[in-house]
C-alpha cells in the first residue's frame, strides 16, 4: 500500500478527478503553507 507520493500538476481539480478514478479512492484537498495538495 502506498502511503504518500508527490506528482506536480498544473490543474489540481483535473488531476484529483483522474487519480480518484484510476485508484478508486477519495482524495481530500489540503493547503499547507500556500501549497495545494491532495
ABEGO torsion letter per residue (X at the ends): XBABBBBBBABAAAAAAAAAAAAGBBBBBBBBGGBBBX
